[in-house]
Amino acid sequence: RWYKWTTEMFDVVHNPGNAELVVMERGSGGRYTLLTADQDEAKLRKFGFTAEMLADQKWAKEAPMDTLNKDWPTSKGRLFFDMFPASLDKCRRAVMRAQRGMDAEG
């Protein structure tokens, strides 16, 4: 599962031990989280989670699927999915112009 971690965040997280289980569960809003009944904040801290990574897991435990964590470091600024509808419309218009050009030639 991708958590939009920066390289630095990824580098501080420790690999689980051999045959050690790491469980993801869906939170009440439908998003997956590593913060579960069996994996509390202390266990995630042992893995190397920072305070902001823990805060994101708490957010994911309750957040609905159609929201973004705007406080997350890699979610600040212009987001791909915020721009996606405009980009899609631009591509559709370009395809329609090309199609009209082909129709006029043939």
Distance bins in CASP14 RR format, pairs under 12 A and 6 or more apart:
PFRMAT RR
TARGET T0000
AUTHOR 0000-0000-0000
RMODE 2
METHOD distances of the structure
MODEL  1
1 22 0 0 0 0 0 1 0 0 0 0 0
1 23 0 0 0 0 0 1 0 0 0 0 0
1 24 1 0 0 1 0 0 0 0 0 0 0
1 25 0 0 0 0 0 1 0 0 0 0 0
1 26 0 0 0 0 0 1 0 0 0 0 0
1 31 0 0 0 0 0 1 0 0 0 0 0
1 32 1 0 1 0 0 0 0 0 0 0 0
1 33 0 0 0 0 1 0 0 0 0 0 0
1 34 0 0 0 0 1 0 0 0 0 0 0
1 57 0 0 0 0 0 1 0 0 0 0 0
1 60 0 0 0 0 0 1 0 0 0 0 0
2 9 0 0 0 0 0 1 0 0 0 0 0
2 10 0 0 0 0 0 1 0 0 0 0 0
2 24 0 0 0 0 0 1 0 0 0 0 0
2 32 0 0 0 0 0 1 0 0 0 0 0
2 74 0 0 0 0 0 1 0 0 0 0 0
3 9 0 0 0 0 1 0 0 0 0 0 0
3 10 0 0 0 0 1 0 0 0 0 0 0
3 13 0 0 0 0 1 0 0 0 0 0 0
3 24 0 0 0 0 0 1 0 0 0 0 0
3 31 0 0 0 0 0 1 0 0 0 0 0
3 32 0 0 0 0 1 0 0 0 0 0 0
3 33 0 0 0 0 1 0 0 0 0 0 0
3 34 0 0 0 0 1 0 0 0 0 0 0
3 35 0 0 0 0 0 1 0 0 0 0 0
3 44 0 0 0 0 0 1 0 0 0 0 0
3 49 0 0 0 0 0 1 0 0 0 0 0
3 50 0 0 0 0 0 1 0 0 0 0 0
3 52 0 0 0 0 0 1 0 0 0 0 0
3 53 1 0 0 1 0 0 0 0 0 0 0
3 54 0 0 0 0 0 1 0 0 0 0 0
3 56 1 0 0 1 0 0 0 0 0 0 0
3 57 0 0 0 0 1 0 0 0 0 0 0
3 59 0 0 0 0 0 1 0 0 0 0 0
3 60 0 0 0 0 1 0 0 0 0 0 0
3 69 0 0 0 0 0 1 0 0 0 0 0
3 72 0 0 0 0 1 0 0 0 0 0 0
3 73 0 0 0 0 0 1 0 0 0 0 0
3 74 0 0 0 0 1 0 0 0 0 0 0
3 75 0 0 0 0 0 1 0 0 0 0 0
4 10 0 0 0 0 0 1 0 0 0 0 0
4 52 0 0 0 0 0 1 0 0 0 0 0
4 53 0 0 0 0 0 1 0 0 0 0 0
4 56 0 0 0 0 1 0 0 0 0 0 0
4 60 0 0 0 0 0 1 0 0 0 0 0
4 68 0 0 0 0 1 0 0 0 0 0 0
4 69 0 0 0 0 1 0 0 0 0 0 0
4 71 0 0 0 0 0 1 0 0 0 0 0
4 72 1 0 0 1 0 0 0 0 0 0 0
4 73 0 0 0 0 1 0 0 0 0 0 0
4 74 1 0 1 0 0 0 0 0 0 0 0
4 75 1 0 0 1 0 0 0 0 0 0 0
4 76 0 0 0 0 0 1 0 0 0 0 0
4 79 0 0 0 0 0 1 0 0 0 0 0
4 80 0 0 0 0 0 1 0 0 0 0 0
4 81 0 0 0 0 0 1 0 0 0 0 0
5 11 0 0 0 0 1 0 0 0 0 0 0
5 12 0 0 0 0 1 0 0 0 0 0 0
5 13 1 0 0 1 0 0 0 0 0 0 0
5 48 0 0 0 0 0 1 0 0 0 0 0
5 49 0 0 0 0 0 1 0 0 0 0 0
5 50 0 0 0 0 1 0 0 0 0 0 0
5 52 0 0 0 0 0 1 0 0 0 0 0
5 53 1 0 0 1 0 0 0 0 0 0 0
5 56 0 0 0 0 1 0 0 0 0 0 0
5 57 0 0 0 0 0 1 0 0 0 0 0
5 72 0 0 0 0 1 0 0 0 0 0 0
5 73 0 0 0 0 1 0 0 0 0 0 0
5 74 1 0 0 1 0 0 0 0 0 0 0
5 75 0 0 0 0 0 1 0 0 0 0 0
6 12 0 0 0 0 0 1 0 0 0 0 0
6 13 0 0 0 0 0 1 0 0 0 0 0
6 50 0 0 0 0 0 1 0 0 0 0 0
6 52 0 0 0 0 0 1 0 0 0 0 0
6 53 0 0 0 0 0 1 0 0 0 0 0
6 56 0 0 0 0 0 1 0 0 0 0 0
6 72 0 0 0 0 0 1 0 0 0 0 0
6 73 1 0 0 1 0 0 0 0 0 0 0
6 74 1 0 0 1 0 0 0 0 0 0 0
6 75 0 0 0 0 0 1 0 0 0 0 0
6 76 0 0 0 0 0 1 0 0 0 0 0
7 13 0 0 0 0 0 1 0 0 0 0 0
7 73 0 0 0 0 0 1 0 0 0 0 0
7 74 0 0 0 0 0 1 0 0 0 0 0
8 48 0 0 0 0 0 1 0 0 0 0 0
8 50 0 0 0 0 1 0 0 0 0 0 0
8 52 0 0 0 0 0 1 0 0 0 0 0
8 53 0 0 0 0 0 1 0 0 0 0 0
8 73 0 0 0 0 1 0 0 0 0 0 0
8 74 0 0 0 0 0 1 0 0 0 0 0
9 47 0 0 0 0 0 1 0 0 0 0 0
9 48 0 0 0 0 1 0 0 0 0 0 0
9 49 0 0 0 0 1 0 0 0 0 0 0
9 50 1 0 0 1 0 0 0 0 0 0 0
9 51 0 0 0 0 0 1 0 0 0 0 0
9 52 0 0 0 0 1 0 0 0 0 0 0
9 53 1 0 0 1 0 0 0 0 0 0 0
9 54 0 0 0 0 0 1 0 0 0 0 0
9 56 0 0 0 0 1 0 0 0 0 0 0
9 72 0 0 0 0 0 1 0 0 0 0 0
9 73 0 0 0 0 1 0 0 0 0 0 0
9 74 0 0 0 0 1 0 0 0 0 0 0
10 47 0 0 0 0 0 1 0 0 0 0 0
10 48 0 0 0 0 0 1 0 0 0 0 0
10 49 0 0 0 0 0 1 0 0 0 0 0
10 50 0 0 0 0 0 1 0 0 0 0 0
10 53 0 0 0 0 0 1 0 0 0 0 0
10 74 0 0 0 0 0 1 0 0 0 0 0
11 48 0 0 0 0 0 1 0 0 0 0 0
11 50 0 0 0 0 0 1 0 0 0 0 0
12 44 0 0 0 0 0 1 0 0 0 0 0
12 45 0 0 0 0 0 1 0 0 0 0 0
12 46 0 0 0 0 0 1 0 0 0 0 0
12 47 0 0 0 0 1 0 0 0 0 0 0
12 48 1 0 1 0 0 0 0 0 0 0 0
12 49 0 0 0 0 1 0 0 0 0 0 0
12 50 1 0 0 1 0 0 0 0 0 0 0
12 51 0 0 0 0 0 1 0 0 0 0 0
12 52 0 0 0 0 0 1 0 0 0 0 0
12 53 0 0 0 0 1 0 0 0 0 0 0
13 22 0 0 0 0 0 1 0 0 0 0 0
13 34 0 0 0 0 0 1 0 0 0 0 0
13 44 0 0 0 0 1 0 0 0 0 0 0
13 45 0 0 0 0 0 1 0 0 0 0 0
13 46 0 0 0 0 0 1 0 0 0 0 0
13 47 1 0 1 0 0 0 0 0 0 0 0
13 48 1 0 1 0 0 0 0 0 0 0 0
13 49 1 0 0 1 0 0 0 0 0 0 0
13 50 0 0 0 0 1 0 0 0 0 0 0
13 53 0 0 0 0 1 0 0 0 0 0 0
13 54 0 0 0 0 0 1 0 0 0 0 0
14 20 0 0 0 0 0 1 0 0 0 0 0
14 22 0 0 0 0 0 1 0 0 0 0 0
14 43 0 0 0 0 0 1 0 0 0 0 0
14 44 0 0 0 0 0 1 0 0 0 0 0
14 45 0 0 0 0 0 1 0 0 0 0 0
14 46 1 0 0 1 0 0 0 0 0 0 0
14 47 1 0 1 0 0 0 0 0 0 0 0
14 48 1 0 1 0 0 0 0 0 0 0 0
14 49 0 0 0 0 1 0 0 0 0 0 0
15 22 0 0 0 0 1 0 0 0 0 0 0
15 46 0 0 0 0 0 1 0 0 0 0 0
15 47 0 0 0 0 1 0 0 0 0 0 0
15 48 0 0 0 0 0 1 0 0 0 0 0
16 22 1 0 1 0 0 0 0 0 0 0 0
16 23 0 0 0 0 0 1 0 0 0 0 0
16 34 0 0 0 0 0 1 0 0 0 0 0
16 39 0 0 0 0 0 1 0 0 0 0 0
16 43 0 0 0 0 0 1 0 0 0 0 0
16 44 0 0 0 0 0 1 0 0 0 0 0
16 46 0 0 0 0 1 0 0 0 0 0 0
16 47 1 0 0 1 0 0 0 0 0 0 0
16 48 0 0 0 0 0 1 0 0 0 0 0
17 46 0 0 0 0 0 1 0 0 0 0 0
17 47 0 0 0 0 0 1 0 0 0 0 0
20 38 0 0 0 0 0 1 0 0 0 0 0
20 39 0 0 0 0 0 1 0 0 0 0 0
20 43 0 0 0 0 0 1 0 0 0 0 0
20 46 0 0 0 0 0 1 0 0 0 0 0
20 47 0 0 0 0 1 0 0 0 0 0 0
21 34 0 0 0 0 0 1 0 0 0 0 0
21 36 0 0 0 0 0 1 0 0 0 0 0
21 38 0 0 0 0 1 0 0 0 0 0 0
21 39 0 0 0 0 1 0 0 0 0 0 0
21 43 0 0 0 0 0 1 0 0 0 0 0
22 32 0 0 0 0 0 1 0 0 0 0 0
22 33 0 0 0 0 0 1 0 0 0 0 0
22 34 1 0 0 1 0 0 0 0 0 0 0
22 35 0 0 0 0 0 1 0 0 0 0 0
22 36 0 0 0 0 1 0 0 0 0 0 0
22 38 0 0 0 0 1 0 0 0 0 0 0
22 39 1 0 0 1 0 0 0 0 0 0 0
22 43 0 0 0 0 1 0 0 0 0 0 0
22 44 0 0 0 0 1 0 0 0 0 0 0
22 46 0 0 0 0 0 1 0 0 0 0 0
22 47 0 0 0 0 1 0 0 0 0 0 0
22 49 0 0 0 0 0 1 0 0 0 0 0
23 32 0 0 0 0 0 1 0 0 0 0 0
23 33 0 0 0 0 1 0 0 0 0 0 0
23 34 1 0 0 1 0 0 0 0 0 0 0
23 35 0 0 0 0 0 1 0 0 0 0 0
23 36 1 0 1 0 0 0 0 0 0 0 0
23 37 0 0 0 0 1 0 0 0 0 0 0
23 38 1 0 0 1 0 0 0 0 0 0 0
23 39 1 0 0 1 0 0 0 0 0 0 0
23 40 0 0 0 0 0 1 0 0 0 0 0
23 43 0 0 0 0 0 1 0 0 0 0 0
23 44 0 0 0 0 0 1 0 0 0 0 0
24 30 0 0 0 0 0 1 0 0 0 0 0
24 31 0 0 0 0 1 0 0 0 0 0 0
24 32 1 0 1 0 0 0 0 0 0 0 0
24 33 1 0 0 1 0 0 0 0 0 0 0
24 34 1 0 1 0 0 0 0 0 0 0 0
24 35 0 0 0 0 1 0 0 0 0 0 0
24 36 1 0 0 1 0 0 0 0 0 0 0
24 38 0 0 0 0 0 1 0 0 0 0 0
24 39 0 0 0 0 1 0 0 0 0 0 0
24 44 0 0 0 0 0 1 0 0 0 0 0
24 57 0 0 0 0 0 1 0 0 0 0 0
24 60 0 0 0 0 1 0 0 0 0 0 0
24 61 0 0 0 0 0 1 0 0 0 0 0
25 31 0 0 0 0 1 0 0 0 0 0 0
25 32 1 0 0 1 0 0 0 0 0 0 0
25 33 1 0 0 1 0 0 0 0 0 0 0
25 34 0 0 0 0 1 0 0 0 0 0 0
25 35 0 0 0 0 1 0 0 0 0 0 0
25 36 1 0 1 0 0 0 0 0 0 0 0
25 37 0 0 0 0 1 0 0 0 0 0 0
25 38 0 0 0 0 1 0 0 0 0 0 0
25 39 0 0 0 0 1 0 0 0 0 0 0
25 57 0 0 0 0 0 1 0 0 0 0 0
25 60 0 0 0 0 0 1 0 0 0 0 0
25 61 0 0 0 0 1 0 0 0 0 0 0
26 32 1 0 1 0 0 0 0 0 0 0 0
26 33 1 0 0 1 0 0 0 0 0 0 0
26 34 0 0 0 0 0 1 0 0 0 0 0
26 35 0 0 0 0 0 1 0 0 0 0 0
26 36 0 0 0 0 1 0 0 0 0 0 0
26 60 0 0 0 0 1 0 0 0 0 0 0
26 61 0 0 0 0 1 0 0 0 0 0 0
26 62 0 0 0 0 0 1 0 0 0 0 0
26 63 0 0 0 0 0 1 0 0 0 0 0
26 64 0 0 0 0 0 1 0 0 0 0 0
26 65 0 0 0 0 1 0 0 0 0 0 0
27 33 1 0 1 0 0 0 0 0 0 0 0
27 34 0 0 0 0 0 1 0 0 0 0 0
27 35 0 0 0 0 1 0 0 0 0 0 0
27 36 0 0 0 0 1 0 0 0 0 0 0
27 37 0 0 0 0 0 1 0 0 0 0 0
27 57 0 0 0 0 0 1 0 0 0 0 0
27 58 0 0 0 0 0 1 0 0 0 0 0
27 59 0 0 0 0 0 1 0 0 0 0 0
27 60 1 0 0 1 0 0 0 0 0 0 0
27 61 1 0 1 0 0 0 0 0 0 0 0
27 62 1 0 0 1 0 0 0 0 0 0 0
27 63 0 0 0 0 1 0 0 0 0 0 0
27 64 0 0 0 0 0 1 0 0 0 0 0
27 65 0 0 0 0 0 1 0 0 0 0 0
28 58 0 0 0 0 0 1 0 0 0 0 0
28 59 0 0 0 0 0 1 0 0 0 0 0
28 60 0 0 0 0 0 1 0 0 0 0 0
28 61 1 0 0 1 0 0 0 0 0 0 0
28 62 1 0 1 0 0 0 0 0 0 0 0
28 63 0 0 0 0 1 0 0 0 0 0 0
28 64 0 0 0 0 1 0 0 0 0 0 0
28 65 0 0 0 0 0 1 0 0 0 0 0
29 59 0 0 0 0 0 1 0 0 0 0 0
29 60 0 0 0 0 1 0 0 0 0 0 0
29 61 0 0 0 0 1 0 0 0 0 0 0
29 62 1 0 0 1 0 0 0 0 0 0 0
29 63 1 0 0 1 0 0 0 0 0 0 0
29 64 1 0 1 0 0 0 0 0 0 0 0
29 65 1 0 0 1 0 0 0 0 0 0 0
29 66 0 0 0 0 1 0 0 0 0 0 0
29 67 0 0 0 0 1 0 0 0 0 0 0
30 60 0 0 0 0 1 0 0 0 0 0 0
30 61 0 0 0 0 1 0 0 0 0 0 0
30 62 0 0 0 0 1 0 0 0 0 0 0
30 63 0 0 0 0 1 0 0 0 0 0 0
30 64 1 0 0 1 0 0 0 0 0 0 0
30 65 1 0 1 0 0 0 0 0 0 0 0
30 66 0 0 0 0 0 1 0 0 0 0 0
30 67 0 0 0 0 0 1 0 0 0 0 0
31 56 0 0 0 0 0 1 0 0 0 0 0
31 57 0 0 0 0 1 0 0 0 0 0 0
31 58 0 0 0 0 0 1 0 0 0 0 0
31 59 0 0 0 0 1 0 0 0 0 0 0
31 60 1 0 1 0 0 0 0 0 0 0 0
31 61 1 0 0 1 0 0 0 0 0 0 0
31 62 0 0 0 0 1 0 0 0 0 0 0
31 63 1 0 1 0 0 0 0 0 0 0 0
31 64 1 0 0 1 0 0 0 0 0 0 0
31 65 1 0 0 1 0 0 0 0 0 0 0
31 66 0 0 0 0 0 1 0 0 0 0 0
31 67 0 0 0 0 1 0 0 0 0 0 0
31 68 0 0 0 0 0 1 0 0 0 0 0
31 69 0 0 0 0 1 0 0 0 0 0 0
32 56 0 0 0 0 0 1 0 0 0 0 0
32 57 0 0 0 0 1 0 0 0 0 0 0
32 60 1 0 0 1 0 0 0 0 0 0 0
32 61 0 0 0 0 1 0 0 0 0 0 0
32 63 0 0 0 0 0 1 0 0 0 0 0
32 65 0 0 0 0 0 1 0 0 0 0 0
33 39 0 0 0 0 1 0 0 0 0 0 0
33 40 0 0 0 0 0 1 0 0 0 0 0
33 41 0 0 0 0 0 1 0 0 0 0 0
33 44 0 0 0 0 1 0 0 0 0 0 0
33 49 0 0 0 0 0 1 0 0 0 0 0
33 53 0 0 0 0 0 1 0 0 0 0 0
33 54 0 0 0 0 0 1 0 0 0 0 0
33 55 0 0 0 0 0 1 0 0 0 0 0
33 56 0 0 0 0 1 0 0 0 0 0 0
33 57 1 0 1 0 0 0 0 0 0 0 0
33 58 1 0 0 1 0 0 0 0 0 0 0
33 59 0 0 0 0 1 0 0 0 0 0 0
33 60 1 0 1 0 0 0 0 0 0 0 0
33 61 1 0 1 0 0 0 0 0 0 0 0
33 62 0 0 0 0 1 0 0 0 0 0 0
33 63 0 0 0 0 1 0 0 0 0 0 0
33 69 0 0 0 0 0 1 0 0 0 0 0
34 40 0 0 0 0 0 1 0 0 0 0 0
34 41 0 0 0 0 0 1 0 0 0 0 0
34 43 0 0 0 0 1 0 0 0 0 0 0
34 44 1 0 0 1 0 0 0 0 0 0 0
34 45 0 0 0 0 0 1 0 0 0 0 0
34 47 0 0 0 0 1 0 0 0 0 0 0
34 48 0 0 0 0 0 1 0 0 0 0 0
34 49 0 0 0 0 1 0 0 0 0 0 0
34 53 0 0 0 0 1 0 0 0 0 0 0
34 54 0 0 0 0 1 0 0 0 0 0 0
34 56 0 0 0 0 1 0 0 0 0 0 0
34 57 1 0 1 0 0 0 0 0 0 0 0
34 58 0 0 0 0 0 1 0 0 0 0 0
34 60 0 0 0 0 1 0 0 0 0 0 0
34 61 0 0 0 0 1 0 0 0 0 0 0
35 41 1 0 0 1 0 0 0 0 0 0 0
35 42 0 0 0 0 0 1 0 0 0 0 0
35 43 0 0 0 0 1 0 0 0 0 0 0
35 44 1 0 0 1 0 0 0 0 0 0 0
35 45 0 0 0 0 0 1 0 0 0 0 0
35 47 0 0 0 0 0 1 0 0 0 0 0
35 49 0 0 0 0 1 0 0 0 0 0 0
35 53 0 0 0 0 0 1 0 0 0 0 0
35 54 1 0 0 1 0 0 0 0 0 0 0
35 55 0 0 0 0 0 1 0 0 0 0 0
35 56 0 0 0 0 1 0 0 0 0 0 0
35 57 1 0 1 0 0 0 0 0 0 0 0
35 58 1 0 0 1 0 0 0 0 0 0 0
35 59 0 0 0 0 1 0 0 0 0 0 0
35 60 1 0 0 1 0 0 0 0 0 0 0
35 61 1 0 1 0 0 0 0 0 0 0 0
35 62 0 0 0 0 0 1 0 0 0 0 0
36 43 0 0 0 0 1 0 0 0 0 0 0
36 44 0 0 0 0 1 0 0 0 0 0 0
36 57 0 0 0 0 1 0 0 0 0 0 0
36 58 0 0 0 0 0 1 0 0 0 0 0
36 60 0 0 0 0 0 1 0 0 0 0 0
36 61 0 0 0 0 1 0 0 0 0 0 0
37 43 0 0 0 0 0 1 0 0 0 0 0
37 61 0 0 0 0 0 1 0 0 0 0 0
38 44 0 0 0 0 0 1 0 0 0 0 0
39 45 0 0 0 0 0 1 0 0 0 0 0
39 46 0 0 0 0 1 0 0 0 0 0 0
39 47 0 0 0 0 1 0 0 0 0 0 0
39 49 0 0 0 0 0 1 0 0 0 0 0
39 54 0 0 0 0 0 1 0 0 0 0 0
39 57 0 0 0 0 1 0 0 0 0 0 0
39 61 0 0 0 0 0 1 0 0 0 0 0
40 46 0 0 0 0 0 1 0 0 0 0 0
40 47 0 0 0 0 0 1 0 0 0 0 0
40 49 0 0 0 0 0 1 0 0 0 0 0
40 54 0 0 0 0 0 1 0 0 0 0 0
40 57 0 0 0 0 0 1 0 0 0 0 0
40 58 0 0 0 0 0 1 0 0 0 0 0
40 61 0 0 0 0 0 1 0 0 0 0 0
41 47 0 0 0 0 0 1 0 0 0 0 0
41 48 0 0 0 0 0 1 0 0 0 0 0
41 49 1 0 0 1 0 0 0 0 0 0 0
41 50 0 0 0 0 0 1 0 0 0 0 0
41 51 0 0 0 0 1 0 0 0 0 0 0
41 53 0 0 0 0 0 1 0 0 0 0 0
41 54 1 0 1 0 0 0 0 0 0 0 0
41 55 0 0 0 0 0 1 0 0 0 0 0
41 57 0 0 0 0 1 0 0 0 0 0 0
41 58 0 0 0 0 1 0 0 0 0 0 0
41 61 0 0 0 0 0 1 0 0 0 0 0
42 48 0 0 0 0 0 1 0 0 0 0 0
42 49 0 0 0 0 0 1 0 0 0 0 0
42 54 0 0 0 0 0 1 0 0 0 0 0
43 49 0 0 0 0 1 0 0 0 0 0 0
43 54 0 0 0 0 0 1 0 0 0 0 0
43 57 0 0 0 0 0 1 0 0 0 0 0
44 50 0 0 0 0 1 0 0 0 0 0 0
44 51 0 0 0 0 0 1 0 0 0 0 0
44 53 1 0 0 1 0 0 0 0 0 0 0
44 54 1 0 0 1 0 0 0 0 0 0 0
44 55 0 0 0 0 0 1 0 0 0 0 0
44 56 0 0 0 0 0 1 0 0 0 0 0
44 57 1 0 0 1 0 0 0 0 0 0 0
44 58 0 0 0 0 0 1 0 0 0 0 0
44 61 0 0 0 0 0 1 0 0 0 0 0
45 51 0 0 0 0 1 0 0 0 0 0 0
45 53 0 0 0 0 1 0 0 0 0 0 0
45 54 1 0 0 1 0 0 0 0 0 0 0
45 57 0 0 0 0 0 1 0 0 0 0 0
46 54 0 0 0 0 0 1 0 0 0 0 0
47 53 0 0 0 0 1 0 0 0 0 0 0
47 54 0 0 0 0 0 1 0 0 0 0 0
47 57 0 0 0 0 0 1 0 0 0 0 0
48 54 0 0 0 0 1 0 0 0 0 0 0
49 55 0 0 0 0 1 0 0 0 0 0 0
49 56 0 0 0 0 1 0 0 0 0 0 0
49 57 1 0 0 1 0 0 0 0 0 0 0
49 58 0 0 0 0 0 1 0 0 0 0 0
50 56 0 0 0 0 1 0 0 0 0 0 0
50 57 0 0 0 0 0 1 0 0 0 0 0
50 72 0 0 0 0 0 1 0 0 0 0 0
50 73 0 0 0 0 0 1 0 0 0 0 0
51 57 0 0 0 0 0 1 0 0 0 0 0
51 58 0 0 0 0 0 1 0 0 0 0 0
51 71 0 0 0 0 0 1 0 0 0 0 0
51 73 0 0 0 0 0 1 0 0 0 0 0
52 58 0 0 0 0 0 1 0 0 0 0 0
52 59 0 0 0 0 0 1 0 0 0 0 0
52 69 0 0 0 0 1 0 0 0 0 0 0
52 71 1 0 0 1 0 0 0 0 0 0 0
52 72 1 0 0 1 0 0 0 0 0 0 0
52 73 1 0 0 1 0 0 0 0 0 0 0
52 74 0 0 0 0 0 1 0 0 0 0 0
52 75 0 0 0 0 0 1 0 0 0 0 0
52 76 0 0 0 0 0 1 0 0 0 0 0
53 59 0 0 0 0 0 1 0 0 0 0 0
53 60 0 0 0 0 0 1 0 0 0 0 0
53 69 0 0 0 0 0 1 0 0 0 0 0
53 71 0 0 0 0 0 1 0 0 0 0 0
53 72 0 0 0 0 1 0 0 0 0 0 0
53 73 0 0 0 0 1 0 0 0 0 0 0
53 74 0 0 0 0 0 1 0 0 0 0 0
54 60 0 0 0 0 0 1 0 0 0 0 0
54 61 0 0 0 0 0 1 0 0 0 0 0
55 61 0 0 0 0 0 1 0 0 0 0 0
55 62 0 0 0 0 0 1 0 0 0 0 0
55 63 0 0 0 0 0 1 0 0 0 0 0
55 69 0 0 0 0 1 0 0 0 0 0 0
55 71 1 0 0 1 0 0 0 0 0 0 0
55 72 0 0 0 0 1 0 0 0 0 0 0
55 73 0 0 0 0 0 1 0 0 0 0 0
56 62 0 0 0 0 0 1 0 0 0 0 0
56 63 0 0 0 0 1 0 0 0 0 0 0
56 68 0 0 0 0 0 1 0 0 0 0 0
56 69 1 0 1 0 0 0 0 0 0 0 0
56 70 0 0 0 0 0 1 0 0 0 0 0
56 71 0 0 0 0 1 0 0 0 0 0 0
56 72 1 0 1 0 0 0 0 0 0 0 0
56 73 0 0 0 0 1 0 0 0 0 0 0
56 74 0 0 0 0 0 1 0 0 0 0 0
56 75 0 0 0 0 1 0 0 0 0 0 0
57 63 0 0 0 0 0 1 0 0 0 0 0
57 69 0 0 0 0 0 1 0 0 0 0 0
57 72 0 0 0 0 0 1 0 0 0 0 0
58 69 0 0 0 0 0 1 0 0 0 0 0
58 71 0 0 0 0 0 1 0 0 0 0 0
58 72 0 0 0 0 0 1 0 0 0 0 0
59 67 0 0 0 0 1 0 0 0 0 0 0
59 68 0 0 0 0 1 0 0 0 0 0 0
59 69 1 0 1 0 0 0 0 0 0 0 0
59 70 0 0 0 0 1 0 0 0 0 0 0
59 71 1 0 0 1 0 0 0 0 0 0 0
59 72 0 0 0 0 1 0 0 0 0 0 0
59 75 0 0 0 0 0 1 0 0 0 0 0
60 67 0 0 0 0 0 1 0 0 0 0 0
60 68 0 0 0 0 0 1 0 0 0 0 0
60 69 1 0 0 1 0 0 0 0 0 0 0
60 72 0 0 0 0 1 0 0 0 0 0 0
61 69 0 0 0 0 0 1 0 0 0 0 0
62 69 0 0 0 0 0 1 0 0 0 0 0
63 69 1 0 0 1 0 0 0 0 0 0 0
63 70 0 0 0 0 0 1 0 0 0 0 0
63 71 0 0 0 0 0 1 0 0 0 0 0
63 72 0 0 0 0 0 1 0 0 0 0 0
66 81 0 0 0 0 0 1 0 0 0 0 0
67 75 0 0 0 0 0 1 0 0 0 0 0
67 81 0 0 0 0 0 1 0 0 0 0 0
68 74 0 0 0 0 0 1 0 0 0 0 0
68 75 1 0 1 0 0 0 0 0 0 0 0
68 76 0 0 0 0 0 1 0 0 0 0 0
68 77 0 0 0 0 0 1 0 0 0 0 0
68 79 1 0 0 1 0 0 0 0 0 0 0
68 80 0 0 0 0 0 1 0 0 0 0 0
68 81 1 0 0 1 0 0 0 0 0 0 0
68 82 0 0 0 0 1 0 0 0 0 0 0
69 75 1 0 1 0 0 0 0 0 0 0 0
69 76 0 0 0 0 0 1 0 0 0 0 0
69 79 0 0 0 0 0 1 0 0 0 0 0
70 76 1 0 0 1 0 0 0 0 0 0 0
70 77 0 0 0 0 1 0 0 0 0 0 0
70 79 0 0 0 0 1 0 0 0 0 0 0
70 82 0 0 0 0 0 1 0 0 0 0 0
71 77 0 0 0 0 0 1 0 0 0 0 0
72 79 0 0 0 0 0 1 0 0 0 0 0
74 80 0 0 0 0 0 1 0 0 0 0 0
75 81 0 0 0 0 1 0 0 0 0 0 0
75 82 0 0 0 0 1 0 0 0 0 0 0
76 82 0 0 0 0 0 1 0 0 0 0 0
77 83 0 0 0 0 0 1 0 0 0 0 0
78 84 0 0 0 0 0 1 0 0 0 0 0
78 86 0 0 0 0 0 1 0 0 0 0 0
78 87 0 0 0 0 0 1 0 0 0 0 0
79 85 0 0 0 0 0 1 0 0 0 0 0
79 87 0 0 0 0 0 1 0 0 0 0 0
80 86 0 0 0 0 0 1 0 0 0 0 0
80 87 0 0 0 0 1 0 0 0 0 0 0
80 88 0 0 0 0 0 1 0 0 0 0 0
81 87 0 0 0 0 0 1 0 0 0 0 0
81 88 0 0 0 0 0 1 0 0 0 0 0
83 89 0 0 0 0 0 1 0 0 0 0 0
83 90 0 0 0 0 1 0 0 0 0 0 0
84 90 0 0 0 0 0 1 0 0 0 0 0
84 91 0 0 0 0 0 1 0 0 0 0 0
85 91 0 0 0 0 0 1 0 0 0 0 0
85 92 0 0 0 0 0 1 0 0 0 0 0
86 92 0 0 0 0 0 1 0 0 0 0 0
86 93 0 0 0 0 0 1 0 0 0 0 0
87 93 0 0 0 0 0 1 0 0 0 0 0
87 94 0 0 0 0 0 1 0 0 0 0 0
88 94 0 0 0 0 0 1 0 0 0 0 0
88 95 0 0 0 0 0 1 0 0 0 0 0
89 95 0 0 0 0 0 1 0 0 0 0 0
89 96 0 0 0 0 0 1 0 0 0 0 0
90 96 0 0 0 0 0 1 0 0 0 0 0
90 97 0 0 0 0 0 1 0 0 0 0 0
91 97 0 0 0 0 0 1 0 0 0 0 0
91 98 0 0 0 0 0 1 0 0 0 0 0
92 98 0 0 0 0 0 1 0 0 0 0 0
92 99 0 0 0 0 0 1 0 0 0 0 0
93 99 0 0 0 0 0 1 0 0 0 0 0
93 100 0 0 0 0 0 1 0 0 0 0 0
94 100 0 0 0 0 0 1 0 0 0 0 0
94 101 0 0 0 0 0 1 0 0 0 0 0
95 101 0 0 0 0 0 1 0 0 0 0 0
95 102 0 0 0 0 0 1 0 0 0 0 0
96 102 0 0 0 0 0 1 0 0 0 0 0
96 103 0 0 0 0 0 1 0 0 0 0 0
97 103 0 0 0 0 0 1 0 0 0 0 0
97 104 0 0 0 0 0 1 0 0 0 0 0
98 104 0 0 0 0 0 1 0 0 0 0 0
98 105 0 0 0 0 0 1 0 0 0 0 0
99 105 0 0 0 0 0 1 0 0 0 0 0
99 106 0 0 0 0 0 1 0 0 0 0 0
100 106 0 0 0 0 0 1 0 0 0 0 0
END
